[in-house]
Amino acid sequence: MTPLASPVPGLRVGVSALFDPHDTPHARTFMRALAVARNCVPGLARVQWHFLDDGANAVRGAEVARQMVDWKADLVIGHFSSDAAVSAAALYRQAGIALLTPAATIDCLTLAHPNVFRFCPSDRQLAGDLVNWLASRQWHRVHVQSDDSAHGQALCVAICEALVRAGLLRVEEPEHADVEVFAGRLKPSREHWQARRQAGSNRPLVLTDDAASPYLGCAEDQRGKTFVIGFGTPDHPGNGCHASALHKTFFAAEPHTYFRESLLMLYVLAELANDRLYAGQLLNALQHTTFNTPLGAVSFDRGELRGAMTCVWTPGPKGLTPVTR
């Protein structure tokens, strides 16, 4: 895709993700966040953009990273798929390029790559919060499955490790469990949920972050039976409604999951662009600066967003609603 240049040369920013909404609705959400930011955030006016689709897979993610390095990107945003992000991160690190990701949760991204900055909870936070919530419900025997994505498999491992730390028991057969957990992408999560209910299972089922989407579907009678743990919003006045209001202004609808995280990332990018920082200065700025945005203050601890939160939802007749603990 042809780079989009601003009238005045500025920060060179690579943008990579799965862009086709037919493959995942999260692609539409990410592109909508970009559209809102490029129309509403003045600091982005000087950014030079370079768009490359990563296909949400490891092979294409690495190809994109090499092309971004050749283009001499100062910074890359996106790679919301953990599969693509993991393969790209090391190549960016070798080139001294920071990667900002709104939604890739896999732990090794930040643990192995100090050039990565995450705007959402990590797998270990999702897993720990999930297991604490299961324990609060007295669900001590847990059956855990995942899809075949790097994201799902890594989150499954994190959940199993959290079960051990909490003294809960992982069981091999669903019939022996108090609750089932499925970690994976949106489409496999939806298919797994439907298959379990069609098979006659009424056992509580918890899906994970990617499934926290209206595209999961509605259900007439799932309260107490089906749940989704995903990204939460800090309980500060205005933090959530600002993103929601912008989305409704442009698209006449409530934003979907990952919109707030993507918009937050773009506000931070705008501050970096306003400061006229370039590649050699960006990593230090991201590691040591507190960014004040309309969605709240942003700072990082070894690549992890301080104050990142999770939330549990349940699907009902009108879609997902938060669960009061």
Contacts in CASP RR format, 6 or more apart in sequence:
PFRMAT RR
TARGET T0000
AUTHOR 0000-0000-0000
METHOD contacts of the structure
MODEL  1
MTPLASPVPGLRVGVSALFDPHDTPHARTFMRALAVARNCVPGLARVQWH
FLDDGANAVRGAEVARQMVDWKADLVIGHFSSDAAVSAAALYRQAGIALL
TPAATIDCLTLAHPNVFRFCPSDRQLAGDLVNWLASRQWHRVHVQSDDSA
HGQALCVAICEALVRAGLLRVEEPEHADVEVFAGRLKPSREHWQARRQAG
SNRPLVLTDDAASPYLGCAEDQRGKTFVIGFGTPDHPGNGCHASALHKTF
FAAEPHTYFRESLLMLYVLAELANDRLYAGQLLNALQHTTFNTPLGAVSF
DRGELRGAMTCVWTPGPKGLTPVTR
1 50 0 8 1.000
1 51 0 8 1.000
1 52 0 8 1.000
1 53 0 8 1.000
3 48 0 8 1.000
3 49 0 8 1.000
3 50 0 8 1.000
3 51 0 8 1.000
3 71 0 8 1.000
4 48 0 8 1.000
4 49 0 8 1.000
4 50 0 8 1.000
4 51 0 8 1.000
5 48 0 8 1.000
6 45 0 8 1.000
6 46 0 8 1.000
6 47 0 8 1.000
6 48 0 8 1.000
8 46 0 8 1.000
9 46 0 8 1.000
9 48 0 8 1.000
10 46 0 8 1.000
10 47 0 8 1.000
10 48 0 8 1.000
10 273 0 8 1.000
10 276 0 8 1.000
11 46 0 8 1.000
11 47 0 8 1.000
11 48 0 8 1.000
11 74 0 8 1.000
11 75 0 8 1.000
11 269 0 8 1.000
11 272 0 8 1.000
11 273 0 8 1.000
11 276 0 8 1.000
11 277 0 8 1.000
11 278 0 8 1.000
12 47 0 8 1.000
12 48 0 8 1.000
12 50 0 8 1.000
12 71 0 8 1.000
12 72 0 8 1.000
12 73 0 8 1.000
12 74 0 8 1.000
12 75 0 8 1.000
13 47 0 8 1.000
13 48 0 8 1.000
13 49 0 8 1.000
13 50 0 8 1.000
13 73 0 8 1.000
13 74 0 8 1.000
13 75 0 8 1.000
13 76 0 8 1.000
13 77 0 8 1.000
13 269 0 8 1.000
13 273 0 8 1.000
14 49 0 8 1.000
14 50 0 8 1.000
14 51 0 8 1.000
14 52 0 8 1.000
14 68 0 8 1.000
14 71 0 8 1.000
14 73 0 8 1.000
14 75 0 8 1.000
14 76 0 8 1.000
14 77 0 8 1.000
15 34 0 8 1.000
15 49 0 8 1.000
15 50 0 8 1.000
15 51 0 8 1.000
15 52 0 8 1.000
15 76 0 8 1.000
15 77 0 8 1.000
15 78 0 8 1.000
16 51 0 8 1.000
16 52 0 8 1.000
16 53 0 8 1.000
16 54 0 8 1.000
16 61 0 8 1.000
16 64 0 8 1.000
16 68 0 8 1.000
16 76 0 8 1.000
16 77 0 8 1.000
16 78 0 8 1.000
16 79 0 8 1.000
16 84 0 8 1.000
16 88 0 8 1.000
17 27 0 8 1.000
17 30 0 8 1.000
17 53 0 8 1.000
17 54 0 8 1.000
17 56 0 8 1.000
17 78 0 8 1.000
17 79 0 8 1.000
17 80 0 8 1.000
17 81 0 8 1.000
17 84 0 8 1.000
18 24 0 8 1.000
18 26 0 8 1.000
18 27 0 8 1.000
18 53 0 8 1.000
18 54 0 8 1.000
18 55 0 8 1.000
18 56 0 8 1.000
18 80 0 8 1.000
18 81 0 8 1.000
18 84 0 8 1.000
19 27 0 8 1.000
19 30 0 8 1.000
19 31 0 8 1.000
19 51 0 8 1.000
19 53 0 8 1.000
20 27 0 8 1.000
20 53 0 8 1.000
21 27 0 8 1.000
21 28 0 8 1.000
21 31 0 8 1.000
23 55 0 8 1.000
23 56 0 8 1.000
24 56 0 8 1.000
24 185 0 8 1.000
24 186 0 8 1.000
24 187 0 8 1.000
25 186 0 8 1.000
25 213 0 8 1.000
25 214 0 8 1.000
25 215 0 8 1.000
25 256 0 8 1.000
26 80 0 8 1.000
26 103 0 8 1.000
26 186 0 8 1.000
26 210 0 8 1.000
26 213 0 8 1.000
26 256 0 8 1.000
26 257 0 8 1.000
26 258 0 8 1.000
28 256 0 8 1.000
29 255 0 8 1.000
29 256 0 8 1.000
29 257 0 8 1.000
29 258 0 8 1.000
29 259 0 8 1.000
29 262 0 8 1.000
30 78 0 8 1.000
30 80 0 8 1.000
30 102 0 8 1.000
30 258 0 8 1.000
30 262 0 8 1.000
32 247 0 8 1.000
32 250 0 8 1.000
32 251 0 8 1.000
32 255 0 8 1.000
32 259 0 8 1.000
33 102 0 8 1.000
33 258 0 8 1.000
33 259 0 8 1.000
33 262 0 8 1.000
33 263 0 8 1.000
33 266 0 8 1.000
34 262 0 8 1.000
34 266 0 8 1.000
35 250 0 8 1.000
36 246 0 8 1.000
36 247 0 8 1.000
36 250 0 8 1.000
36 263 0 8 1.000
37 44 0 8 1.000
37 263 0 8 1.000
37 266 0 8 1.000
37 267 0 8 1.000
37 270 0 8 1.000
38 44 0 8 1.000
39 250 0 8 1.000
40 246 0 8 1.000
41 266 0 8 1.000
41 267 0 8 1.000
41 270 0 8 1.000
42 270 0 8 1.000
43 270 0 8 1.000
43 271 0 8 1.000
43 273 0 8 1.000
43 274 0 8 1.000
44 266 0 8 1.000
44 269 0 8 1.000
44 270 0 8 1.000
44 273 0 8 1.000
46 273 0 8 1.000
47 269 0 8 1.000
47 273 0 8 1.000
50 68 0 8 1.000
50 71 0 8 1.000
50 73 0 8 1.000
52 64 0 8 1.000
52 67 0 8 1.000
52 68 0 8 1.000
53 60 0 8 1.000
53 64 0 8 1.000
54 60 0 8 1.000
54 61 0 8 1.000
54 64 0 8 1.000
54 79 0 8 1.000
54 81 0 8 1.000
54 84 0 8 1.000
54 88 0 8 1.000
55 61 0 8 1.000
55 81 0 8 1.000
55 84 0 8 1.000
56 81 0 8 1.000
56 83 0 8 1.000
56 84 0 8 1.000
57 81 0 8 1.000
57 83 0 8 1.000
57 84 0 8 1.000
58 83 0 8 1.000
58 84 0 8 1.000
58 86 0 8 1.000
58 87 0 8 1.000
58 150 0 8 1.000
59 87 0 8 1.000
60 84 0 8 1.000
61 79 0 8 1.000
61 84 0 8 1.000
61 85 0 8 1.000
61 87 0 8 1.000
61 88 0 8 1.000
62 87 0 8 1.000
62 88 0 8 1.000
62 91 0 8 1.000
64 84 0 8 1.000
64 88 0 8 1.000
65 76 0 8 1.000
65 87 0 8 1.000
65 88 0 8 1.000
65 89 0 8 1.000
65 91 0 8 1.000
65 92 0 8 1.000
66 91 0 8 1.000
68 76 0 8 1.000
68 92 0 8 1.000
68 97 0 8 1.000
69 91 0 8 1.000
69 92 0 8 1.000
69 95 0 8 1.000
69 97 0 8 1.000
73 97 0 8 1.000
73 279 0 8 1.000
74 97 0 8 1.000
74 278 0 8 1.000
74 279 0 8 1.000
74 282 0 8 1.000
75 97 0 8 1.000
75 98 0 8 1.000
75 99 0 8 1.000
75 100 0 8 1.000
75 269 0 8 1.000
75 272 0 8 1.000
75 279 0 8 1.000
75 282 0 8 1.000
76 88 0 8 1.000
76 92 0 8 1.000
76 97 0 8 1.000
76 98 0 8 1.000
76 99 0 8 1.000
76 100 0 8 1.000
77 99 0 8 1.000
77 100 0 8 1.000
77 101 0 8 1.000
77 102 0 8 1.000
77 265 0 8 1.000
77 266 0 8 1.000
77 269 0 8 1.000
78 85 0 8 1.000
78 99 0 8 1.000
78 100 0 8 1.000
78 101 0 8 1.000
78 102 0 8 1.000
78 262 0 8 1.000
78 265 0 8 1.000
79 85 0 8 1.000
79 88 0 8 1.000
79 89 0 8 1.000
79 99 0 8 1.000
79 101 0 8 1.000
79 104 0 8 1.000
80 101 0 8 1.000
80 102 0 8 1.000
80 103 0 8 1.000
80 104 0 8 1.000
80 258 0 8 1.000
80 262 0 8 1.000
81 104 0 8 1.000
81 149 0 8 1.000
81 151 0 8 1.000
82 104 0 8 1.000
82 105 0 8 1.000
82 106 0 8 1.000
82 109 0 8 1.000
82 149 0 8 1.000
82 150 0 8 1.000
82 151 0 8 1.000
82 152 0 8 1.000
82 154 0 8 1.000
83 149 0 8 1.000
83 150 0 8 1.000
83 151 0 8 1.000
84 104 0 8 1.000
85 99 0 8 1.000
85 101 0 8 1.000
85 104 0 8 1.000
85 106 0 8 1.000
85 109 0 8 1.000
85 116 0 8 1.000
86 104 0 8 1.000
86 106 0 8 1.000
86 108 0 8 1.000
86 109 0 8 1.000
86 150 0 8 1.000
88 99 0 8 1.000
89 99 0 8 1.000
89 109 0 8 1.000
89 112 0 8 1.000
89 113 0 8 1.000
89 115 0 8 1.000
89 116 0 8 1.000
90 112 0 8 1.000
90 113 0 8 1.000
92 98 0 8 1.000
92 99 0 8 1.000
92 113 0 8 1.000
92 115 0 8 1.000
92 116 0 8 1.000
93 113 0 8 1.000
93 114 0 8 1.000
93 115 0 8 1.000
96 115 0 8 1.000
96 279 0 8 1.000
96 280 0 8 1.000
96 283 0 8 1.000
97 115 0 8 1.000
97 279 0 8 1.000
98 115 0 8 1.000
98 116 0 8 1.000
98 117 0 8 1.000
98 279 0 8 1.000
98 282 0 8 1.000
98 283 0 8 1.000
98 286 0 8 1.000
99 113 0 8 1.000
99 115 0 8 1.000
99 116 0 8 1.000
99 117 0 8 1.000
100 117 0 8 1.000
100 119 0 8 1.000
100 265 0 8 1.000
100 268 0 8 1.000
100 269 0 8 1.000
100 286 0 8 1.000
101 109 0 8 1.000
101 116 0 8 1.000
101 117 0 8 1.000
101 118 0 8 1.000
101 119 0 8 1.000
101 120 0 8 1.000
101 265 0 8 1.000
102 119 0 8 1.000
102 120 0 8 1.000
102 258 0 8 1.000
102 261 0 8 1.000
102 262 0 8 1.000
102 264 0 8 1.000
102 265 0 8 1.000
103 119 0 8 1.000
103 120 0 8 1.000
103 209 0 8 1.000
103 231 0 8 1.000
103 258 0 8 1.000
103 261 0 8 1.000
103 262 0 8 1.000
104 118 0 8 1.000
104 120 0 8 1.000
104 151 0 8 1.000
105 118 0 8 1.000
105 120 0 8 1.000
105 121 0 8 1.000
105 122 0 8 1.000
105 123 0 8 1.000
105 126 0 8 1.000
105 151 0 8 1.000
105 155 0 8 1.000
105 209 0 8 1.000
106 122 0 8 1.000
106 123 0 8 1.000
106 150 0 8 1.000
106 151 0 8 1.000
106 154 0 8 1.000
106 155 0 8 1.000
107 122 0 8 1.000
107 123 0 8 1.000
107 124 0 8 1.000
107 154 0 8 1.000
107 158 0 8 1.000
108 154 0 8 1.000
109 116 0 8 1.000
109 118 0 8 1.000
110 116 0 8 1.000
110 117 0 8 1.000
110 118 0 8 1.000
110 122 0 8 1.000
110 302 0 8 1.000
110 303 0 8 1.000
110 304 0 8 1.000
114 283 0 8 1.000
114 287 0 8 1.000
114 302 0 8 1.000
114 303 0 8 1.000
115 283 0 8 1.000
116 303 0 8 1.000
117 286 0 8 1.000
117 300 0 8 1.000
117 303 0 8 1.000
117 305 0 8 1.000
118 300 0 8 1.000
118 303 0 8 1.000
118 304 0 8 1.000
118 305 0 8 1.000
118 308 0 8 1.000
119 261 0 8 1.000
119 262 0 8 1.000
119 264 0 8 1.000
119 265 0 8 1.000
119 268 0 8 1.000
119 298 0 8 1.000
119 305 0 8 1.000
119 308 0 8 1.000
120 209 0 8 1.000
120 231 0 8 1.000
120 258 0 8 1.000
120 261 0 8 1.000
120 305 0 8 1.000
120 308 0 8 1.000
121 129 0 8 1.000
121 209 0 8 1.000
121 230 0 8 1.000
121 231 0 8 1.000
121 232 0 8 1.000
121 305 0 8 1.000
121 308 0 8 1.000
121 309 0 8 1.000
121 310 0 8 1.000
122 304 0 8 1.000
122 308 0 8 1.000
123 154 0 8 1.000
123 155 0 8 1.000
123 158 0 8 1.000
124 158 0 8 1.000
124 162 0 8 1.000
125 308 0 8 1.000
125 310 0 8 1.000
126 155 0 8 1.000
126 158 0 8 1.000
126 208 0 8 1.000
126 209 0 8 1.000
126 229 0 8 1.000
126 230 0 8 1.000
126 310 0 8 1.000
127 155 0 8 1.000
127 158 0 8 1.000
127 159 0 8 1.000
127 161 0 8 1.000
127 162 0 8 1.000
128 158 0 8 1.000
128 159 0 8 1.000
128 162 0 8 1.000
128 166 0 8 1.000
129 229 0 8 1.000
129 310 0 8 1.000
130 159 0 8 1.000
130 162 0 8 1.000
130 181 0 8 1.000
130 206 0 8 1.000
130 208 0 8 1.000
130 229 0 8 1.000
130 310 0 8 1.000
131 159 0 8 1.000
131 162 0 8 1.000
131 163 0 8 1.000
131 165 0 8 1.000
131 166 0 8 1.000
131 168 0 8 1.000
132 166 0 8 1.000
133 229 0 8 1.000
133 312 0 8 1.000
133 325 0 8 1.000
134 140 0 8 1.000
134 142 0 8 1.000
134 168 0 8 1.000
134 179 0 8 1.000
134 181 0 8 1.000
134 206 0 8 1.000
135 166 0 8 1.000
135 168 0 8 1.000
136 325 0 8 1.000
137 179 0 8 1.000
137 204 0 8 1.000
138 178 0 8 1.000
139 168 0 8 1.000
139 178 0 8 1.000
139 179 0 8 1.000
139 204 0 8 1.000
140 167 0 8 1.000
140 168 0 8 1.000
140 169 0 8 1.000
140 178 0 8 1.000
141 168 0 8 1.000
141 169 0 8 1.000
141 171 0 8 1.000
141 176 0 8 1.000
141 177 0 8 1.000
141 178 0 8 1.000
141 179 0 8 1.000
142 163 0 8 1.000
142 168 0 8 1.000
142 169 0 8 1.000
142 170 0 8 1.000
142 171 0 8 1.000
142 177 0 8 1.000
142 178 0 8 1.000
142 179 0 8 1.000
142 180 0 8 1.000
142 181 0 8 1.000
143 170 0 8 1.000
143 171 0 8 1.000
143 172 0 8 1.000
143 173 0 8 1.000
143 174 0 8 1.000
143 176 0 8 1.000
143 177 0 8 1.000
143 179 0 8 1.000
143 180 0 8 1.000
143 181 0 8 1.000
144 156 0 8 1.000
144 159 0 8 1.000
144 160 0 8 1.000
144 163 0 8 1.000
144 170 0 8 1.000
144 180 0 8 1.000
144 181 0 8 1.000
144 182 0 8 1.000
144 183 0 8 1.000
145 156 0 8 1.000
145 180 0 8 1.000
145 181 0 8 1.000
145 182 0 8 1.000
145 183 0 8 1.000
145 192 0 8 1.000
146 152 0 8 1.000
146 153 0 8 1.000
146 155 0 8 1.000
146 156 0 8 1.000
146 182 0 8 1.000
146 183 0 8 1.000
146 184 0 8 1.000
147 153 0 8 1.000
147 182 0 8 1.000
147 183 0 8 1.000
147 184 0 8 1.000
147 185 0 8 1.000
147 188 0 8 1.000
147 189 0 8 1.000
147 192 0 8 1.000
149 184 0 8 1.000
149 185 0 8 1.000
149 188 0 8 1.000
151 183 0 8 1.000
151 184 0 8 1.000
151 185 0 8 1.000
151 210 0 8 1.000
152 183 0 8 1.000
152 184 0 8 1.000
152 185 0 8 1.000
152 208 0 8 1.000
153 183 0 8 1.000
155 183 0 8 1.000
155 184 0 8 1.000
155 208 0 8 1.000
155 209 0 8 1.000
156 183 0 8 1.000
159 181 0 8 1.000
159 183 0 8 1.000
160 170 0 8 1.000
163 169 0 8 1.000
163 170 0 8 1.000
164 170 0 8 1.000
171 177 0 8 1.000
174 180 0 8 1.000
174 201 0 8 1.000
174 203 0 8 1.000
177 203 0 8 1.000
178 203 0 8 1.000
178 204 0 8 1.000
179 203 0 8 1.000
179 204 0 8 1.000
179 205 0 8 1.000
179 206 0 8 1.000
180 196 0 8 1.000
180 201 0 8 1.000
180 203 0 8 1.000
180 204 0 8 1.000
180 205 0 8 1.000
180 206 0 8 1.000
181 205 0 8 1.000
181 206 0 8 1.000
181 207 0 8 1.000
181 208 0 8 1.000
182 188 0 8 1.000
182 189 0 8 1.000
182 192 0 8 1.000
182 193 0 8 1.000
182 205 0 8 1.000
182 206 0 8 1.000
182 207 0 8 1.000
182 208 0 8 1.000
183 208 0 8 1.000
184 207 0 8 1.000
184 208 0 8 1.000
184 210 0 8 1.000
184 211 0 8 1.000
185 210 0 8 1.000
186 210 0 8 1.000
186 211 0 8 1.000
186 213 0 8 1.000
186 215 0 8 1.000
186 216 0 8 1.000
189 207 0 8 1.000
189 208 0 8 1.000
189 210 0 8 1.000
189 211 0 8 1.000
189 216 0 8 1.000
190 211 0 8 1.000
190 215 0 8 1.000
190 216 0 8 1.000
190 217 0 8 1.000
192 207 0 8 1.000
193 205 0 8 1.000
193 207 0 8 1.000
193 211 0 8 1.000
193 216 0 8 1.000
193 226 0 8 1.000
196 203 0 8 1.000
196 205 0 8 1.000
202 225 0 8 1.000
203 225 0 8 1.000
204 224 0 8 1.000
204 225 0 8 1.000
204 226 0 8 1.000
204 227 0 8 1.000
205 225 0 8 1.000
205 226 0 8 1.000
205 227 0 8 1.000
206 226 0 8 1.000
206 227 0 8 1.000
206 228 0 8 1.000
206 229 0 8 1.000
207 216 0 8 1.000
207 226 0 8 1.000
207 227 0 8 1.000
207 228 0 8 1.000
207 229 0 8 1.000
208 228 0 8 1.000
208 229 0 8 1.000
208 230 0 8 1.000
209 228 0 8 1.000
209 229 0 8 1.000
209 230 0 8 1.000
209 231 0 8 1.000
209 257 0 8 1.000
211 228 0 8 1.000
212 228 0 8 1.000
212 229 0 8 1.000
212 230 0 8 1.000
212 231 0 8 1.000
212 257 0 8 1.000
212 311 0 8 1.000
212 313 0 8 1.000
212 320 0 8 1.000
213 256 0 8 1.000
213 257 0 8 1.000
213 320 0 8 1.000
214 256 0 8 1.000
214 319 0 8 1.000
214 320 0 8 1.000
215 256 0 8 1.000
216 228 0 8 1.000
216 315 0 8 1.000
216 319 0 8 1.000
216 320 0 8 1.000
217 315 0 8 1.000
217 319 0 8 1.000
218 315 0 8 1.000
218 316 0 8 1.000
218 317 0 8 1.000
218 318 0 8 1.000
218 319 0 8 1.000
219 226 0 8 1.000
219 315 0 8 1.000
219 316 0 8 1.000
219 317 0 8 1.000
219 319 0 8 1.000
220 316 0 8 1.000
220 317 0 8 1.000
222 314 0 8 1.000
222 315 0 8 1.000
222 316 0 8 1.000
223 314 0 8 1.000
223 316 0 8 1.000
224 314 0 8 1.000
226 314 0 8 1.000
226 315 0 8 1.000
227 312 0 8 1.000
227 313 0 8 1.000
227 314 0 8 1.000
227 323 0 8 1.000
228 312 0 8 1.000
228 313 0 8 1.000
228 314 0 8 1.000
228 315 0 8 1.000
228 320 0 8 1.000
229 310 0 8 1.000
229 311 0 8 1.000
229 312 0 8 1.000
229 313 0 8 1.000
230 257 0 8 1.000
230 310 0 8 1.000
230 311 0 8 1.000
230 312 0 8 1.000
230 313 0 8 1.000
231 257 0 8 1.000
231 258 0 8 1.000
231 260 0 8 1.000
231 261 0 8 1.000
231 308 0 8 1.000
231 309 0 8 1.000
231 310 0 8 1.000
231 311 0 8 1.000
232 309 0 8 1.000
232 310 0 8 1.000
232 311 0 8 1.000
233 239 0 8 1.000
233 240 0 8 1.000
233 260 0 8 1.000
233 309 0 8 1.000
233 311 0 8 1.000
234 296 0 8 1.000
234 307 0 8 1.000
234 309 0 8 1.000
236 296 0 8 1.000
239 295 0 8 1.000
239 296 0 8 1.000
240 260 0 8 1.000
240 295 0 8 1.000
242 294 0 8 1.000
242 295 0 8 1.000
243 255 0 8 1.000
243 259 0 8 1.000
243 260 0 8 1.000
243 263 0 8 1.000
243 264 0 8 1.000
243 295 0 8 1.000
244 254 0 8 1.000
244 255 0 8 1.000
246 263 0 8 1.000
247 253 0 8 1.000
247 254 0 8 1.000
247 255 0 8 1.000
247 259 0 8 1.000
248 254 0 8 1.000
260 295 0 8 1.000
263 295 0 8 1.000
264 293 0 8 1.000
264 295 0 8 1.000
264 296 0 8 1.000
264 298 0 8 1.000
267 291 0 8 1.000
267 293 0 8 1.000
267 294 0 8 1.000
267 295 0 8 1.000
267 298 0 8 1.000
268 286 0 8 1.000
268 291 0 8 1.000
268 293 0 8 1.000
268 298 0 8 1.000
271 291 0 8 1.000
271 293 0 8 1.000
272 282 0 8 1.000
272 285 0 8 1.000
272 286 0 8 1.000
275 285 0 8 1.000
277 285 0 8 1.000
286 300 0 8 1.000
286 303 0 8 1.000
287 300 0 8 1.000
287 303 0 8 1.000
289 299 0 8 1.000
290 297 0 8 1.000
290 298 0 8 1.000
290 299 0 8 1.000
291 297 0 8 1.000
291 298 0 8 1.000
291 299 0 8 1.000
292 298 0 8 1.000
298 305 0 8 1.000
298 306 0 8 1.000
299 305 0 8 1.000
299 306 0 8 1.000
300 306 0 8 1.000
311 322 0 8 1.000
312 322 0 8 1.000
312 323 0 8 1.000
312 325 0 8 1.000
313 320 0 8 1.000
313 321 0 8 1.000
313 322 0 8 1.000
313 323 0 8 1.000
314 320 0 8 1.000
314 321 0 8 1.000
314 323 0 8 1.000
END
